[in-house]
Structure formats: structure tokens, C-alpha cells
Amino acid sequence: MMLSRLSAAVTLLALLFPVAARAGTYGTTPTEQVAQVEVLPGWREGAVHIAALRIRLAPGWKTYWRAPGDAGIPPSFSWKGSRNLAGLRFHWPVPHVFSVNGMRSIGYKGEVILPIYLDAARPDQPIALRGELDMGVCLDICVPVQVRISADIPAQGTHDPRIAAALADRAQTAAEAGLKGASCAVEPISDGLRLTARITLPKQGGSEVVVVETPTPGVWVSDAASLRKGGVLQAVADLVPPEAQPFALDRSSLRFTVIGAGRAVDIQGCTGD
């Protein structure tokens, strides 16, 4: 119930404080004072155009990664109204882990450039990118921000070193990081499942955090409790669906991100334990 009330409040505040996606200094409206968003048009590679959103935050403020943790607000996007756009994919740079009053969130501070791979329906034509971004920005308080996006992406464009740097700032693949294996044990709990993952992986430095994601819409995933025992990193998380009861879980569809000291590892799926 508390999560539902929070979601409703976020939606209401986001509608109260819209801000256009544009460059410029911090403005006078509540959201413009803490966040500015602009589209970097990027360049075309065949039928794929590589662009980015540049998000600049006022000093001390932060925004959130795709899986923001229990204390974060997940970003959401809508691309209704776009033209010559067959699909798109995001590239998420390695995030930071924040801890405030014992609560964990995952995201970015200062400035983040979020690359987007845009699939052009007609590769020789411009892309009219239209849509909305809903995101949370936080300091001592959290302010939901709704950004209206409107950008005309040229058919060719110019290579942008800022986007290239953000593309290079990525999580390692399992093979690159030296993953030896990932297994999962699942047990039912009163309102869902408890997942225990054992990830055989070299140490990533710092206080390692494991983030568990599932592609099933509506499934709430708790912050994972992580513990390293030698070469094995163990993570325990609860998965609760909207109907709040045990459910069938496809272990191969799970996604694990291990975040260490300035780096991360992206792991797809796990085997039965």
C-alpha cells in the first residue's frame, strides 16, 4: 500500500512540474533549478543512429539508474509522436551506489550522458524524436521531473566524443570479468519468492553490490543482501509479484549486475542450484 501511495504522489508531482528538454543554465522553475536535459544528436551507422540524453544536475543532486534500489525512483520513457523510429535501446553507464540513513539507491550525480541506439525505419531519412522522460532527482528531498523531448535527428550527424566516452563507460560482460558460474536457489515465501544467487566471480573492489532484475512487469525486487565468501559472491533478494503469491520463475531471464569500485559486471541468467 505504501508503494502505491508513493507512485501516485510521484505521478501527481511530475505533472505539476514539467520541463522541456533543452540546453541552458539552471532556470527559475522548481525542476529547472535542479536538472537540465538536452538531446545530443550524435551520428548514423547504417540503420542505427547513436544519440544521447545529457542530464545535468545541480550540485549535490542525483538521479537514478534503470534499477534504482528501494530508495530510488525508476526512470520511465514514452516515445509516442516520434517519426521514422522503428525501435530504440539504452546504454546505461556504470552507476554509483548511494547510501543515506541505511537506505540504498543506485544512480548518477553531477552529469550523466545516456546513449540511445535509435533504429531508423528509413535509414536515409531524419528521425523526429518526440516523447517524455519521467525521472526522480533527489538531495534532502526528492522532486519528480517530467521532461518533454523534442529533437530532429539528422540522417548523418557528427561523431560526438561525449557520447563515445559514455559508451565506453559500460559494465563488463561475464566473460570479460572472469565469471566462473552463477547458480540460483529459489524458495517460496508468503507473498512471492526468495532468491539466493551464488556468483563465482573475482572481487570487483569496494563494497560489492548485487542488483537483481527480472523482465516480468510488476514484480518488485528487494535490495539484495550481498556477502562474499572467497571467490563466491552470494546475494539474497525477495521477488514479489502484483498478486503477492509464489510464482514460476525462469532463472535464465534474470539479470544480475555486480557493482564494485567504479566498475560493474553484467550477468545474464543463472542455473539451478
C-alpha positions as CSV (number, residue, x, y, z in Angstrom):
1,M,0.0,0.0,0.0
2,M,2.8,2.4,0.8
3,L,4.4,1.8,-2.6
4,S,1.1,2.5,-4.3
5,R,0.7,5.8,-2.5
6,L,4.2,6.8,-3.4
7,S,3.7,6.0,-7.0
8,A,0.5,8.2,-7.1
9,A,2.3,11.1,-5.4
10,V,5.2,10.8,-7.9
11,T,2.8,10.9,-10.9
12,L,1.0,14.0,-9.5
13,L,4.2,16.0,-8.8
14,A,5.6,15.1,-12.1
15,L,2.6,16.5,-13.9
16,L,2.9,19.7,-11.8
17,F,6.5,20.4,-12.8
18,P,7.2,19.7,-16.5
19,V,10.4,21.0,-18.0
20,A,11.4,20.9,-21.7
21,A,14.4,19.0,-22.9
22,R,16.9,21.8,-23.8
23,A,20.3,23.1,-23.1
24,G,20.9,26.1,-20.9
25,T,21.7,27.3,-17.4
26,Y,19.6,26.3,-14.4
27,G,16.3,28.2,-14.7
28,T,13.6,29.6,-12.4
29,T,11.0,26.8,-12.2
30,P,11.4,24.2,-9.4
31,T,12.8,21.5,-11.7
32,E,14.9,23.8,-13.9
33,Q,16.8,24.8,-10.7
34,V,17.9,21.2,-10.2
35,A,18.0,19.5,-13.6
36,Q,18.6,20.3,-17.2
37,V,18.1,17.7,-20.1
38,E,19.1,18.0,-23.7
39,V,19.4,15.7,-26.7
40,L,22.9,15.1,-28.2
41,P,22.1,14.3,-31.9
42,G,25.1,12.0,-32.4
43,W,25.7,10.1,-35.7
44,R,24.3,7.4,-38.0
45,E,25.8,4.0,-38.5
46,G,23.7,2.2,-41.2
47,A,20.1,2.0,-40.0
48,V,21.2,2.7,-36.4
49,H,21.6,6.3,-35.1
50,I,23.6,6.8,-31.9
51,A,22.3,9.7,-29.9
52,A,22.1,10.5,-26.2
53,L,20.3,12.4,-23.4
54,R,22.6,14.7,-21.5
55,I,21.3,15.2,-17.9
56,R,22.9,17.9,-15.8
57,L,22.1,18.1,-12.1
58,A,22.7,20.9,-9.7
59,P,25.5,20.4,-7.1
60,G,24.7,17.6,-4.7
61,W,21.6,16.3,-6.5
62,K,21.3,12.8,-8.0
63,T,19.1,10.9,-10.4
64,Y,18.5,7.2,-10.8
65,W,19.7,4.2,-12.8
66,R,17.3,1.8,-14.6
67,A,17.0,-0.3,-11.3
68,P,17.2,2.5,-8.7
69,G,17.0,0.4,-5.5
70,D,14.3,0.6,-2.8
71,A,15.1,4.3,-2.1
72,G,15.1,5.4,-5.7
73,I,12.6,6.4,-8.3
74,P,12.9,4.5,-11.6
75,P,13.0,6.5,-14.8
76,S,10.4,5.9,-17.4
77,F,10.1,6.9,-21.1
78,S,7.4,7.3,-23.7
79,W,8.2,7.9,-27.3
80,K,4.7,8.5,-28.7
81,G,4.8,11.0,-31.5
82,S,8.2,10.0,-32.9
83,R,8.6,9.5,-36.6
84,N,10.9,7.2,-38.6
85,L,11.7,5.4,-35.4
86,A,11.4,1.6,-35.5
87,G,12.8,1.0,-32.0
88,L,15.4,2.1,-29.5
89,R,17.8,0.7,-26.9
90,F,19.5,2.4,-24.0
91,H,23.2,2.1,-22.9
92,W,23.5,2.7,-19.2
93,P,26.9,3.9,-18.0
94,V,28.2,2.3,-14.8
95,P,26.2,3.9,-11.9
96,H,27.1,4.9,-8.3
97,V,25.7,3.3,-5.2
98,F,24.4,5.8,-2.6
99,S,23.6,5.0,1.0
100,V,21.6,7.5,3.1
101,N,20.3,6.7,6.5
102,G,20.7,3.0,5.9
103,M,18.8,3.1,2.6
104,R,20.4,2.3,-0.7
105,S,19.8,3.8,-4.1
106,I,21.7,3.5,-7.4
107,G,22.2,6.3,-9.9
108,Y,24.2,9.3,-11.0
109,K,25.3,12.7,-9.7
110,G,26.6,15.8,-11.4
111,E,26.1,14.9,-15.1
112,V,25.3,11.7,-16.9
113,I,25.2,11.1,-20.7
114,L,22.8,8.3,-21.5
115,P,23.4,6.9,-25.0
116,I,20.4,5.7,-27.1
117,Y,20.6,3.4,-30.1
118,L,17.8,4.6,-32.4
119,D,16.6,2.2,-35.2
120,A,15.6,4.2,-38.2
121,A,12.7,2.8,-40.3
122,R,14.2,4.6,-43.3
123,P,18.0,4.8,-42.8
124,D,18.4,7.7,-45.3
125,Q,15.9,9.9,-43.5
126,P,16.0,12.1,-40.3
127,I,14.4,10.8,-37.1
128,A,11.8,13.0,-35.4
129,L,12.3,12.1,-31.7
130,R,9.3,13.0,-29.6
131,G,8.4,11.8,-26.1
132,E,8.5,12.2,-22.4
133,L,11.0,11.3,-19.6
134,D,9.8,10.9,-16.1
135,M,12.7,10.8,-13.5
136,G,13.3,11.5,-9.9
137,V,16.0,13.9,-8.7
138,C,17.0,14.0,-5.0
139,L,19.0,15.9,-2.5
140,D,17.4,16.2,1.0
141,I,14.1,15.8,-0.7
142,C,13.1,14.1,-4.0
143,V,11.5,16.0,-6.8
144,P,9.8,14.1,-9.7
145,V,10.6,15.7,-13.1
146,Q,8.7,15.2,-16.3
147,V,10.8,16.2,-19.4
148,R,9.2,16.7,-22.8
149,I,11.6,15.6,-25.5
150,S,11.5,17.1,-29.0
151,A,14.5,16.7,-31.3
152,D,15.1,16.3,-35.0
153,I,17.9,13.8,-35.5
154,P,19.7,14.3,-38.9
155,A,20.3,11.4,-41.2
156,Q,24.0,11.6,-40.9
157,G,25.2,13.7,-37.9
158,T,28.6,14.0,-36.4
159,H,30.6,11.8,-34.1
160,D,30.4,13.1,-30.6
161,P,33.3,12.3,-28.2
162,R,31.0,12.8,-25.2
163,I,28.7,10.0,-26.4
164,A,31.7,7.8,-27.3
165,A,33.0,8.2,-23.7
166,A,29.7,7.3,-22.2
167,L,29.6,4.2,-24.5
168,A,33.0,3.2,-23.2
169,D,31.8,3.6,-19.6
170,R,30.0,0.2,-19.5
171,A,29.6,-2.9,-17.4
172,Q,32.0,-5.7,-18.3
173,T,30.5,-8.9,-19.8
174,A,30.6,-12.0,-17.7
175,A,33.4,-13.4,-19.9
176,E,35.4,-10.2,-19.6
177,A,35.1,-10.2,-15.8
178,G,36.1,-13.8,-15.4
179,L,32.8,-15.3,-14.3
180,K,33.0,-19.0,-13.5
181,G,29.4,-19.6,-12.9
182,A,26.1,-18.3,-11.5
183,S,23.6,-20.6,-9.8
184,C,20.3,-19.8,-8.1
185,A,18.2,-21.4,-5.4
186,V,14.5,-20.4,-5.1
187,E,12.1,-20.9,-2.2
188,P,8.5,-19.7,-1.8
189,I,7.7,-17.1,0.8
190,S,4.2,-15.9,1.8
191,D,4.0,-13.2,-1.0
192,G,6.4,-14.4,-3.6
193,L,9.9,-16.0,-3.9
194,R,13.2,-15.7,-2.1
195,L,16.1,-16.0,-4.5
196,T,19.6,-16.9,-3.3
197,A,22.3,-16.4,-6.0
198,R,25.8,-17.7,-5.8
199,I,28.1,-15.9,-8.3
200,T,31.6,-17.2,-8.7
201,L,33.5,-14.1,-9.7
202,P,36.7,-12.3,-8.9
203,K,36.4,-9.4,-6.4
204,Q,35.3,-6.2,-8.0
205,G,36.7,-3.9,-5.3
206,G,35.0,-1.8,-2.6
207,S,31.7,-2.9,-1.1
208,E,30.2,-5.1,-3.8
209,V,26.5,-4.6,-4.5
210,V,24.4,-7.1,-6.5
211,V,21.3,-5.8,-8.3
212,V,18.7,-8.4,-9.4
213,E,16.4,-7.6,-12.3
214,T,13.5,-9.6,-13.8
215,P,11.8,-8.9,-17.1
216,T,8.4,-9.7,-15.7
217,P,6.4,-6.5,-15.4
218,G,5.2,-5.5,-12.0
219,V,7.5,-7.8,-10.0
220,W,9.0,-5.9,-7.1
221,V,12.6,-7.0,-6.3
222,S,14.1,-6.1,-2.9
223,D,17.6,-4.7,-2.5
224,A,19.8,-7.8,-2.4
225,A,21.8,-8.6,0.7
226,S,25.3,-9.5,-0.5
227,L,28.1,-11.5,1.2
228,R,31.4,-12.6,-0.3
229,K,32.9,-15.9,0.7
230,G,36.3,-16.2,-1.0
231,G,35.6,-16.5,-4.7
232,V,31.9,-16.7,-4.4
233,L,29.6,-13.7,-4.0
234,Q,26.2,-14.6,-2.5
235,A,23.1,-12.4,-2.9
236,V,19.7,-12.9,-1.4
237,A,16.6,-11.0,-2.7
238,D,12.8,-11.3,-2.4
239,L,10.7,-11.2,-5.6
240,V,7.1,-10.2,-5.1
241,P,4.5,-10.1,-8.0
242,P,1.4,-7.9,-8.0
243,E,-0.8,-10.9,-6.9
244,A,1.6,-11.4,-3.9
245,Q,2.0,-15.1,-4.0
246,P,4.6,-17.6,-5.2
247,F,5.1,-17.8,-9.0
248,A,7.0,-19.7,-11.7
249,L,10.4,-18.1,-12.3
250,D,12.6,-18.5,-15.4
251,R,16.1,-18.4,-14.0
252,S,17.6,-17.8,-17.4
253,S,15.7,-14.5,-17.7
254,L,17.2,-12.9,-14.6
255,R,19.8,-10.2,-14.9
256,F,22.5,-9.6,-12.3
257,T,24.7,-6.5,-12.1
258,V,27.6,-6.6,-9.7
259,I,28.7,-3.1,-8.9
260,G,32.2,-2.6,-7.3
261,A,34.7,0.2,-7.0
262,G,34.0,2.2,-10.2
263,R,33.1,-0.8,-12.3
264,A,30.4,-3.3,-12.9
265,V,29.7,-6.7,-14.4
266,D,26.6,-7.6,-16.3
267,I,25.5,-11.3,-15.9
268,Q,22.6,-12.8,-17.8
269,G,20.7,-15.7,-16.1
270,C,21.6,-18.4,-13.6
271,T,21.4,-22.1,-13.4
272,G,19.5,-24.2,-10.8
273,D,21.4,-24.7,-7.6
